[in-house]
Amino acid sequence: MTSIAIGDIVMIICSVPFTKISTIIIGSWPFGSFACSMIQYIQWILVLQKSFNMSAITLDRHLIVARPLKRRLSKRKAQIIVLLTYIVAGIIALPSASTSSVVFVMFKGNSLGICTEIWSSTSRKKLYTYSLMFLHFYLPLMFMTICNTHIAYTLLTKKTPGEADLKRDKKIASSKRKSVKILVSMVTTFAVSWLPMEILTVIGEENPFFLKTTSAYMSWCVFQWLTFANCLTNPLLYFWVNKKYRHRFKHLFKRSIRRLSRSETSISKTRHSIVRMTSLNNQIDV
């Protein structure tokens, strides 16, 4: 989950400012072809890596439920898997980086720059676009749906071993329901965040003239912001469902407030000391 959180933060830092400036404030891409290529490359690496990581986490949870006696992945192995997902994502995203450039089009008498992929062959562009869609959306979505369905079924139907204990059984049942909620919510938010953009992409690939319309442009802006919103959903879901996560967050927040308060107090004391020293020096001079 740490890797996904870092990826979400980088996505917000690298993508949101450029997208907001180019699509909403200016209405044109002003950063040049190199920035266009790099931003496209970084975006696709983060998108693919997040999908791969979510699939890996789902598989790990599935193995914990299906094979509870099997030893879990060590921290080192988990780090190696994360590194491999970045490498694979970087390789898959290379064609997007190499073909991305700024194209200028006339719109209502103005020349507007658009950061987009320029392919020499339409068939190759379609093949790559649909391959990306399959790898980052449809395949992970199917995989997570199947695994999480089995996890939910196992958690809800598996009986607690030992003698019946009403208080204990209620607590375990509540914990199971929360686990199922977060699993279902993660898959649902992933699907809802990306499905509109995937549909728009398919329409654009099959009917390129549609992308030149105002409705297509407005839809693209809205749907892209919806995909960015997915970067915030997982932390919010954990905050909503996981009690330990909430306590840890509150603890860190309170500690940050205390540090900030101590820092302000220290600055205030320093300023007071400087004022006193200045006053004394003035008195001595007199």
C-alpha positions as CSV (number, residue, x, y, z in Angstrom):
1,M,0.0,0.0,0.0
2,T,3.0,2.4,0.6
3,S,4.0,2.0,-3.0
4,I,0.5,2.9,-4.2
5,A,0.3,5.9,-1.9
6,I,3.7,7.2,-3.2
7,G,2.5,6.7,-6.7
8,D,-0.7,8.5,-6.0
9,I,1.2,11.5,-4.6
10,V,3.6,11.6,-7.5
11,M,0.7,11.4,-9.9
12,I,-1.0,14.4,-8.2
13,I,2.3,16.4,-8.2
14,C,3.3,15.6,-11.7
15,S,0.0,15.4,-13.6
16,V,-2.6,17.6,-11.9
17,P,-0.7,21.0,-12.2
18,F,0.2,20.4,-15.9
19,T,-3.3,19.2,-16.7
20,K,-5.0,22.0,-14.9
21,I,-2.9,24.7,-16.5
22,S,-3.2,23.3,-20.0
23,T,-6.8,22.3,-20.1
24,I,-8.6,24.7,-17.8
25,I,-6.5,27.9,-17.4
26,I,-4.8,28.2,-20.8
27,G,-6.7,25.8,-22.9
28,S,-3.5,24.8,-24.7
29,W,-0.3,22.9,-24.0
30,P,2.5,25.5,-23.3
31,F,5.3,23.3,-21.9
32,G,6.8,22.0,-25.2
33,S,7.3,18.6,-26.7
34,F,9.8,17.3,-24.2
35,A,7.6,18.0,-21.2
36,C,4.7,16.4,-23.1
37,S,6.6,13.2,-23.7
38,M,7.9,13.0,-20.1
39,I,4.6,13.7,-18.5
40,Q,2.9,11.1,-20.7
41,Y,5.6,8.6,-19.8
42,I,5.4,9.2,-16.0
43,Q,1.6,9.1,-16.1
44,W,1.5,5.7,-17.8
45,I,4.2,4.3,-15.5
46,L,2.2,5.3,-12.4
47,V,-1.1,4.1,-13.8
48,L,0.2,0.7,-14.9
49,Q,2.3,0.3,-11.7
50,K,-0.7,1.1,-9.5
51,S,-2.9,-1.5,-11.4
52,F,-0.1,-4.1,-11.1
53,N,0.4,-3.4,-7.4
54,M,-3.3,-3.5,-6.6
55,S,-3.5,-6.9,-8.3
56,A,-0.4,-8.1,-6.3
57,I,-2.0,-7.0,-3.1
58,T,-5.3,-8.7,-4.0
59,L,-3.4,-11.9,-4.7
60,D,-1.5,-11.7,-1.4
61,R,-4.8,-11.2,0.5
62,H,-6.4,-14.1,-1.5
63,L,-3.5,-16.4,-0.5
64,I,-3.8,-15.4,3.2
65,V,-7.5,-16.3,3.2
66,A,-7.3,-19.4,0.9
67,R,-4.0,-20.7,2.5
68,P,-3.8,-19.2,6.0
69,L,-1.0,-21.6,7.0
70,K,1.3,-20.7,4.1
71,R,4.1,-18.3,5.0
72,R,3.6,-14.7,3.8
73,L,5.9,-12.7,1.6
74,S,8.9,-11.2,3.3
75,K,9.5,-7.5,3.2
76,R,12.4,-7.9,0.8
77,K,10.4,-10.1,-1.6
78,A,7.6,-7.5,-1.6
79,Q,10.1,-4.7,-2.4
80,I,11.5,-6.8,-5.3
81,I,7.9,-7.3,-6.6
82,V,7.3,-3.5,-6.4
83,L,10.5,-2.8,-8.2
84,L,9.6,-5.3,-11.0
85,T,6.2,-3.7,-11.4
86,Y,7.9,-0.3,-12.0
87,I,10.4,-1.8,-14.5
88,V,7.6,-3.6,-16.5
89,A,5.4,-0.5,-16.4
90,G,8.4,1.6,-17.7
91,I,8.9,-0.8,-20.6
92,I,5.2,-0.9,-21.5
93,A,5.0,2.9,-21.4
94,L,8.0,3.5,-23.7
95,P,6.0,3.7,-27.0
96,S,3.8,6.4,-25.4
97,A,6.8,8.5,-24.5
98,S,8.5,8.0,-28.0
99,T,5.3,9.0,-29.9
100,S,4.1,11.9,-27.7
101,S,4.5,15.4,-29.0
102,V,2.7,18.7,-29.3
103,V,0.3,19.2,-32.2
104,F,-1.2,22.6,-33.1
105,V,-4.8,22.8,-34.3
106,M,-7.0,25.7,-35.2
107,F,-10.0,26.2,-32.9
108,K,-12.2,29.3,-33.3
109,G,-9.4,31.1,-35.1
110,N,-6.8,30.3,-32.4
111,S,-3.8,27.9,-32.7
112,L,-4.0,25.6,-29.7
113,G,-1.2,23.1,-28.7
114,I,-2.3,19.6,-27.8
115,C,-0.1,17.0,-26.1
116,T,-0.9,13.8,-27.9
117,E,0.5,10.6,-29.4
118,I,1.5,10.8,-33.1
119,W,1.7,7.4,-34.8
120,S,2.8,6.6,-38.3
121,S,0.2,3.8,-38.5
122,T,-3.4,4.0,-37.3
123,S,-3.5,0.2,-36.8
124,R,-0.4,0.3,-34.6
125,K,-1.9,3.1,-32.5
126,K,-5.1,1.1,-32.0
127,L,-3.2,-2.0,-31.1
128,Y,-1.1,-0.1,-28.5
129,T,-4.1,1.8,-27.1
130,Y,-6.2,-1.3,-26.7
131,S,-3.2,-3.2,-25.2
132,L,-2.8,-0.5,-22.6
133,M,-6.5,-0.6,-21.8
134,F,-6.4,-4.3,-21.3
135,L,-3.2,-4.3,-19.2
136,H,-4.0,-1.4,-16.9
137,F,-7.8,-1.7,-16.6
138,Y,-9.7,-4.8,-17.9
139,L,-7.2,-7.5,-16.8
140,P,-6.6,-6.1,-13.3
141,L,-10.4,-5.5,-12.9
142,M,-11.3,-9.0,-13.8
143,F,-8.5,-10.4,-11.7
144,M,-9.4,-8.4,-8.6
145,T,-13.1,-9.1,-9.0
146,I,-12.6,-12.8,-9.1
147,C,-10.1,-12.9,-6.2
148,N,-12.1,-10.5,-4.0
149,T,-15.4,-12.4,-4.7
150,H,-13.7,-15.6,-3.5
151,I,-12.2,-13.8,-0.5
152,A,-15.6,-12.3,0.5
153,Y,-17.3,-15.7,0.0
154,T,-14.7,-17.4,2.2
155,L,-14.8,-14.8,4.9
156,L,-18.6,-14.7,5.1
157,T,-19.2,-18.5,5.0
158,K,-16.2,-19.8,7.0
159,K,-17.1,-20.7,10.5
160,T,-15.0,-19.6,13.5
161,P,-13.2,-22.6,14.9
162,G,-13.7,-23.6,18.6
163,E,-16.7,-23.5,20.8
164,A,-19.5,-20.9,20.2
165,D,-18.9,-17.5,21.9
166,L,-21.6,-14.9,21.1
167,K,-19.5,-11.9,21.9
168,R,-16.4,-13.2,20.1
169,D,-18.4,-14.3,17.1
170,K,-20.1,-10.9,16.8
171,K,-16.7,-9.2,16.9
172,I,-15.3,-11.5,14.2
173,A,-18.4,-11.1,12.0
174,S,-18.1,-7.3,12.2
175,S,-14.4,-7.5,11.3
176,K,-15.3,-9.8,8.3
177,R,-18.0,-7.4,7.1
178,K,-15.5,-4.5,7.2
179,S,-13.0,-6.5,5.3
180,V,-15.5,-7.3,2.6
181,K,-16.6,-3.6,2.5
182,I,-13.1,-2.3,1.8
183,L,-12.5,-5.0,-0.9
184,V,-15.7,-4.3,-2.7
185,S,-15.2,-0.5,-2.4
186,M,-11.6,-0.7,-3.8
187,V,-12.7,-2.6,-6.9
188,T,-15.8,-0.4,-7.3
189,T,-14.0,2.9,-7.1
190,F,-11.3,1.6,-9.5
191,A,-13.9,0.6,-12.0
192,V,-16.0,3.8,-11.7
193,S,-13.0,6.1,-11.9
194,W,-11.6,4.6,-15.1
195,L,-14.6,3.2,-17.0
196,P,-15.8,6.5,-18.4
197,M,-12.3,7.4,-19.8
198,E,-12.0,3.9,-21.3
199,I,-15.3,4.2,-23.1
200,L,-14.4,7.7,-24.4
201,T,-11.0,6.3,-25.6
202,V,-12.7,3.5,-27.5
203,I,-15.2,6.0,-29.1
204,G,-12.2,8.2,-30.1
205,E,-10.3,5.3,-31.6
206,E,-13.2,4.2,-33.7
207,N,-14.4,7.7,-34.6
208,P,-11.4,10.2,-34.6
209,F,-13.6,13.1,-35.7
210,F,-15.6,12.8,-32.4
211,L,-12.5,13.9,-30.5
212,K,-12.6,17.2,-32.3
213,T,-16.0,18.2,-30.9
214,T,-16.6,20.4,-27.9
215,S,-18.6,17.7,-26.1
216,A,-15.7,15.3,-26.5
217,Y,-13.2,17.8,-25.1
218,M,-15.4,18.6,-22.1
219,S,-16.0,14.9,-21.4
220,W,-12.3,14.3,-21.6
221,C,-11.6,17.0,-19.0
222,V,-14.2,15.7,-16.6
223,F,-13.2,12.0,-17.0
224,Q,-9.5,12.8,-16.6
225,W,-10.3,14.5,-13.3
226,L,-12.3,11.5,-12.3
227,T,-9.2,9.3,-12.8
228,F,-7.2,11.7,-10.7
229,A,-9.8,11.4,-8.0
230,N,-8.9,7.7,-7.8
231,C,-5.6,8.7,-6.2
232,L,-7.6,9.9,-3.1
233,T,-10.0,7.0,-2.8
234,N,-7.8,4.3,-1.3
235,P,-6.5,6.4,1.7
236,L,-10.1,7.6,2.3
237,L,-11.4,4.0,2.2
238,Y,-8.8,2.9,4.7
239,F,-9.6,5.8,7.0
240,W,-13.3,5.0,6.8
241,V,-13.0,1.2,7.4
242,N,-9.8,0.6,9.3
243,K,-9.9,1.6,13.0
244,K,-6.1,1.3,13.4
245,Y,-5.5,3.4,10.4
246,R,-7.7,6.2,11.8
247,H,-5.9,6.1,15.2
248,R,-2.5,6.2,13.5
249,F,-3.6,9.1,11.3
250,K,-4.9,11.0,14.3
251,H,-1.8,10.3,16.3
252,L,0.5,11.6,13.4
253,F,-1.8,14.6,13.0
254,K,-1.7,15.6,16.7
255,R,2.1,15.1,16.8
256,S,2.5,17.3,13.7
257,I,0.3,20.0,15.4
258,R,2.5,19.8,18.6
259,R,5.7,20.1,16.6
260,L,4.3,23.1,14.7
261,S,3.2,24.7,18.0
262,R,6.7,24.1,19.6
263,S,8.3,25.6,16.4
264,E,6.1,28.7,16.6
265,T,6.9,29.1,20.3
266,S,10.6,28.8,19.6
267,I,10.4,31.4,16.9
268,S,8.5,33.7,19.2
269,K,11.1,33.3,21.9
270,T,13.9,34.0,19.5
271,R,12.2,37.1,18.2
272,H,11.6,38.3,21.8
273,S,15.3,37.7,22.6
274,I,16.4,39.7,19.5
275,V,14.1,42.6,20.5
276,R,15.5,42.6,24.0
277,M,19.1,42.5,22.8
278,T,18.4,45.3,20.4
279,S,16.8,47.3,23.2
280,L,19.8,46.8,25.5
281,N,22.3,47.7,22.8
282,N,20.4,50.9,22.1
283,Q,20.5,51.7,25.9
284,I,24.2,51.1,26.0
285,D,24.9,53.3,23.0
286,V,22.9,56.1,24.7
